[in-house]
Amino acid sequence: KGLMCGFELVRDKATKEPFPPASRVSLRFQDEAMRRGLVLFHCTGCVEGTAGDMMLVTPPLIITQEQVDEMIAILKETTGVMQHELLG
């Protein structure tokens, strides 16, 4: 038993346009989060089997509110870094 959630990384939120596969966005997001102490799992190919990036977050069921807050803070920081890198 465990807790799992996921989210998709897209170039355009309105159209859900994916990033090009060559950009390796989910892997880069995973690496950026890891540098901040958060382990995530990247997934690709969710759009027509080739494009698309997703992240899986799998904390233990015994996670504390303080740990959830830290996880969210790291996700926000990582998202900001990636937005700056990818979208300018």
C-alpha positions as CSV (number, residue, x, y, z in Angstrom):
1,K,0.0,0.0,0.0
2,G,1.1,3.5,-0.6
3,L,0.3,6.9,-1.9
4,M,0.8,8.0,-5.5
5,C,-0.1,11.0,-7.6
6,G,1.1,12.3,-10.9
7,F,1.1,15.4,-13.0
8,E,1.8,16.2,-16.6
9,L,4.3,18.7,-17.9
10,V,3.0,20.7,-21.0
11,R,4.3,23.5,-23.1
12,D,0.9,25.2,-23.2
13,K,-1.6,24.7,-20.4
14,A,-4.6,25.7,-22.5
15,T,-3.9,23.4,-25.4
16,K,-1.9,20.7,-23.5
17,E,0.7,20.9,-26.2
18,P,3.6,18.6,-25.1
19,F,7.3,19.5,-25.2
20,P,9.3,17.9,-27.9
21,P,10.7,14.5,-26.8
22,A,14.2,15.6,-27.5
23,S,13.9,18.2,-24.7
24,R,13.7,15.4,-22.1
25,V,11.7,17.6,-19.9
26,S,10.5,15.0,-17.4
27,L,14.1,13.7,-16.9
28,R,15.4,17.2,-16.4
29,F,12.5,18.0,-13.9
30,Q,13.4,14.8,-12.0
31,D,17.0,15.8,-11.8
32,E,16.2,19.3,-10.7
33,A,13.9,18.0,-7.9
34,M,16.5,15.5,-6.8
35,R,19.1,18.3,-6.4
36,R,16.6,19.8,-3.9
37,G,16.1,16.5,-2.0
38,L,12.8,15.2,-3.6
39,V,12.7,11.9,-5.3
40,L,10.3,11.8,-8.3
41,F,9.8,9.3,-11.1
42,H,9.7,10.6,-14.7
43,C,7.5,9.1,-17.4
44,T,7.4,9.8,-21.1
45,G,5.4,8.8,-24.2
46,C,1.9,9.6,-22.8
47,V,1.0,11.4,-26.1
48,E,0.7,9.1,-29.1
49,G,3.4,6.9,-27.6
50,T,6.3,9.2,-28.3
51,A,5.7,12.7,-26.9
52,G,4.5,13.9,-23.5
53,D,6.1,14.2,-20.0
54,M,4.7,13.1,-16.7
55,M,6.0,13.0,-13.1
56,L,5.0,10.5,-10.4
57,V,5.2,11.4,-6.7
58,T,5.1,8.4,-4.4
59,P,5.5,9.5,-0.7
60,P,4.8,6.9,2.0
61,L,1.4,6.8,3.7
62,I,3.0,7.9,6.9
63,I,4.1,11.3,5.5
64,T,3.6,14.2,7.9
65,Q,2.1,17.6,7.1
66,E,5.5,19.1,7.5
67,Q,6.9,16.8,4.9
68,V,4.0,17.5,2.5
69,D,4.7,21.2,2.9
70,E,8.4,20.6,2.1
71,M,7.5,18.5,-0.9
72,I,5.1,21.2,-2.3
73,A,7.8,23.9,-1.7
74,I,10.3,21.8,-3.6
75,L,7.9,21.1,-6.5
76,K,7.1,24.9,-6.7
77,E,10.8,25.8,-6.8
78,T,11.6,23.1,-9.3
79,T,8.6,24.2,-11.5
80,G,9.9,27.8,-11.4
81,V,13.4,26.8,-12.5
82,M,12.1,24.6,-15.3
83,Q,9.7,27.3,-16.5
84,H,12.5,29.8,-16.7
85,E,14.7,27.3,-18.6
86,L,12.1,26.2,-21.0
87,L,9.9,29.2,-21.6
88,G,12.2,32.1,-20.8
